[in-house]
Amino acid sequence: MAPHPRFDLIILDCDGVLVDSETISCRTLVDILSPLDPDYDLEAVMRRYLGRPASAVVEDYERMTGRPAPESFRQDWRARLFSAFSAALQPVAGVREAVDAFDVDYCVASSSDEERIEHCLRKVGLWDLFAGRIFSTTRVQRGKPAPDLFLLAARERGVAPERCLVIEDSVSGVLAAKAAGMTAYGLTAGSHFAVLDQRRALVEAGADRLLGAWRELALPATAG
C-alpha cells in the first residue's frame, strides 16, 4: 500500500527513521566533546547535530580547540561510534513492515557516509531492503538543510521533486525536503524524542504531517 497515490518516490532518512541510532551517536559525541565544553550535554548535542553531516562536528571541534582536527580525532570518534552501534543498535519499530508495503520506488538519502549506513542497516537486518538504493551526503557539496541530496536522489531515480515524499526525523531534514519542493513527513518514533521533543519544531520547519510510528503511514490512501 502506498502512502498516497500521487507519490512516485519515497525518500527515507536513515538515522532515527530506519535505525534508532540518534541517541547512541549523540551520547558518543557527548563523551568526546564535553571535555572541551561542559555545555555539550545530550540535549545540547541533539539540538546542534541531529540530521547534520559529520563535517559539522569536525568544524565545531576545530573551533573549540583552535586547531585543525587531527586524523586521530576522526578515527577515535568512528571507532567509538561503530562499537556502540554493534552493541546496541536496533531498527525503528515497524520499519520493515512499512517498507515491505510500499508499491512505489523508494531510496535512502542520509547525512551519514556509505560505510556507516551499510554498517547500521546490516546490524539491524535491513540491508536487503536498501542495497543499491543509498544516497549519502558524501555525494553532494552541501548537506542538509540544503536540498542537494534529496534533489540528487530524485534526479537519479527519475522522479520529479513534487512527486517525492520524504520521511525525516530532524529539522534540518525537513528543511531540506521543503527546499527541494517535496512533501515531508516527520517521523517521531526514535528514542531521541524522549530526550528532545522536536515535534513542534518539525511542524515549524514545514513538515506536512507527523507520524508517531511507522504503522501510521499505512493508513488507506485517498483516491487520486
C-alpha positions as CSV (number, residue, x, y, z in Angstrom):
1,M,0.0,0.0,0.0
2,A,1.5,3.4,-1.0
3,P,1.2,6.3,1.5
4,H,-0.5,8.3,-1.2
5,P,-1.1,7.7,-4.9
6,R,0.5,10.9,-6.1
7,F,3.9,9.9,-4.8
8,D,6.2,8.1,-7.2
9,L,9.3,8.0,-4.9
10,I,9.6,7.7,-1.1
11,I,12.9,9.1,0.2
12,L,13.9,7.9,3.7
13,D,16.4,9.3,6.1
14,C,18.4,6.6,7.8
15,D,19.4,7.7,11.4
16,G,16.3,8.0,13.5
17,V,14.0,6.8,10.7
18,L,15.3,3.3,9.7
19,V,17.6,2.7,12.7
20,D,17.2,4.0,16.2
21,S,20.7,5.4,16.2
22,E,20.5,9.1,17.2
23,T,20.6,8.6,21.0
24,I,23.6,6.3,20.6
25,S,25.5,8.6,18.3
26,C,24.8,11.7,20.4
27,R,25.9,10.1,23.6
28,T,29.2,9.2,21.8
29,L,29.6,12.9,20.9
30,V,28.9,14.0,24.5
31,D,31.8,11.7,25.6
32,I,34.1,13.3,23.0
33,L,33.0,17.0,23.2
34,S,32.0,17.6,26.8
35,P,35.7,17.6,28.0
36,L,36.2,20.5,25.6
37,D,32.9,22.3,26.5
38,P,30.9,21.1,29.5
39,D,27.7,22.7,28.0
40,Y,27.7,19.8,25.5
41,D,25.2,17.6,27.3
42,L,23.0,15.1,25.5
43,E,20.2,17.6,24.8
44,A,22.6,20.3,23.5
45,V,24.3,17.8,21.2
46,M,21.0,16.7,19.8
47,R,19.9,20.3,19.2
48,R,23.1,21.0,17.3
49,Y,23.8,17.9,15.3
50,L,20.6,15.9,14.6
51,G,20.3,15.4,10.9
52,R,23.6,17.2,10.1
53,P,26.7,15.7,8.5
54,A,29.9,14.8,10.3
55,S,31.6,17.8,8.9
56,A,29.6,20.0,11.4
57,V,31.1,18.1,14.3
58,V,34.6,18.5,12.9
59,E,34.1,22.2,12.4
60,D,33.0,22.6,16.0
61,Y,35.9,20.6,17.3
62,E,38.3,22.9,15.3
63,R,36.6,26.0,16.7
64,M,36.7,24.7,20.3
65,T,40.4,23.7,20.1
66,G,41.6,26.4,17.7
67,R,43.4,23.9,15.5
68,P,42.7,21.5,12.7
69,A,41.1,18.2,13.7
70,P,43.8,15.5,13.6
71,E,43.0,12.2,11.9
72,S,43.1,10.6,15.3
73,F,40.0,12.6,16.3
74,R,38.0,11.2,13.4
75,Q,39.4,7.7,13.9
76,D,38.6,7.6,17.6
77,W,35.1,9.0,17.1
78,R,34.3,6.5,14.4
79,A,35.7,3.6,16.4
80,R,33.6,4.5,19.4
81,L,30.5,5.0,17.3
82,F,30.7,1.7,15.4
83,S,31.4,-0.1,18.7
84,A,28.3,1.4,20.3
85,F,26.2,0.6,17.2
86,S,27.4,-3.0,17.2
87,A,26.5,-3.4,20.9
88,A,23.1,-1.7,21.0
89,L,21.6,-0.5,17.7
90,Q,18.1,-1.6,16.9
91,P,15.7,-0.8,13.9
92,V,13.0,1.7,14.4
93,A,9.9,-0.3,15.3
94,G,7.7,-1.3,12.3
95,V,10.1,-0.1,9.6
96,R,10.4,-3.4,7.7
97,E,6.6,-3.9,7.6
98,A,6.1,-0.4,6.3
99,V,8.8,-0.6,3.6
100,D,7.5,-4.0,2.5
101,A,4.1,-2.4,1.9
102,F,5.4,0.3,-0.5
103,D,4.3,-0.2,-4.0
104,V,6.3,2.8,-5.4
105,D,10.0,3.3,-5.7
106,Y,12.0,4.2,-2.6
107,C,15.5,5.0,-1.5
108,V,17.6,6.3,1.4
109,A,19.1,9.8,1.5
110,S,21.3,10.2,4.6
111,S,23.7,12.7,6.1
112,S,25.9,9.7,7.0
113,D,28.6,8.2,4.8
114,E,28.1,5.0,2.9
115,E,30.1,2.8,5.3
116,R,28.2,3.9,8.3
117,I,24.8,3.5,6.5
118,E,25.7,0.0,5.5
119,H,27.1,-0.9,8.9
120,C,23.9,0.2,10.6
121,L,21.5,-1.4,8.1
122,R,23.4,-4.7,8.2
123,K,23.4,-4.6,12.0
124,V,19.7,-4.4,12.3
125,G,18.9,-6.8,9.4
126,L,17.6,-4.2,6.9
127,W,20.3,-4.2,4.3
128,D,18.4,-6.5,2.0
129,L,15.7,-3.8,1.6
130,F,18.1,-0.9,0.7
131,A,21.2,-2.3,-1.1
132,G,21.6,-0.3,-4.3
133,R,19.2,2.4,-3.1
134,I,21.6,4.5,-1.0
135,F,22.4,8.2,-1.4
136,S,24.9,9.6,1.0
137,T,25.8,13.2,1.8
138,T,29.3,12.5,0.6
139,R,28.0,12.8,-3.0
140,V,26.9,16.5,-2.7
141,Q,28.7,19.7,-1.8
142,R,26.1,20.9,0.7
143,G,24.5,18.6,3.2
144,K,21.1,19.0,4.9
145,P,19.4,21.5,5.4
146,A,20.4,22.3,1.8
147,P,18.2,20.4,-0.7
148,D,21.1,19.0,-2.8
149,L,20.9,15.4,-1.5
150,F,17.2,15.0,-2.0
151,L,17.4,16.6,-5.4
152,L,20.2,14.2,-6.4
153,A,18.1,11.2,-5.3
154,A,15.0,12.3,-7.2
155,R,17.1,13.0,-10.3
156,E,18.8,9.7,-10.3
157,R,15.6,7.8,-9.6
158,G,13.9,9.7,-12.4
159,V,11.2,11.3,-10.4
160,A,10.1,15.0,-10.3
161,P,10.6,16.6,-6.8
162,E,6.9,17.4,-6.4
163,R,6.1,13.6,-6.7
164,C,8.5,12.7,-3.9
165,L,7.7,12.0,-0.2
166,V,10.5,12.5,2.3
167,I,10.3,10.8,5.7
168,E,12.6,12.6,8.2
169,D,13.1,12.9,11.9
170,S,15.2,16.1,12.1
171,V,14.5,19.8,11.5
172,S,17.4,20.0,9.0
173,G,16.0,17.1,7.0
174,V,12.5,18.6,6.8
175,L,14.0,22.0,5.8
176,A,16.0,20.2,3.1
177,A,12.9,18.4,1.8
178,K,10.8,21.5,1.6
179,A,13.6,23.4,-0.1
180,A,13.7,20.7,-2.7
181,G,10.0,21.2,-3.3
182,M,9.0,17.8,-1.8
183,T,6.3,16.6,0.7
184,A,7.9,16.0,4.1
185,Y,6.6,13.8,6.9
186,G,8.2,14.0,10.3
187,L,8.6,10.6,12.0
188,T,8.9,10.9,15.8
189,A,9.3,7.2,16.6
190,G,13.0,7.3,17.5
191,S,14.1,7.1,21.1
192,H,15.8,10.6,20.9
193,F,12.4,12.2,21.0
194,A,12.2,11.2,24.7
195,V,15.3,13.4,25.3
196,L,14.5,16.2,22.9
197,D,10.9,16.5,21.7
198,Q,11.1,18.3,18.4
199,R,7.6,17.6,17.2
200,R,6.7,21.3,17.2
201,A,10.0,22.2,15.6
202,L,9.3,19.8,12.8
203,V,6.0,21.4,12.0
204,E,7.5,24.8,12.2
205,A,10.2,23.7,9.7
206,G,7.4,22.8,7.3
207,A,6.5,19.1,7.9
208,D,3.3,18.3,6.1
209,R,2.4,15.6,8.6
210,L,3.8,14.0,11.8
211,L,3.9,10.2,12.2
212,G,4.2,8.9,15.8
213,A,5.0,5.4,14.5
214,W,5.7,3.7,11.2
215,R,2.3,2.0,11.3
216,E,0.6,5.3,10.8
217,L,2.0,5.5,7.3
218,A,-0.1,2.5,6.3
219,L,-3.4,4.3,6.6
220,P,-5.6,3.8,3.5
221,A,-4.6,6.3,0.7
222,T,-7.2,8.6,-0.7
223,A,-8.3,8.3,-4.2
224,G,-6.1,10.3,-6.7
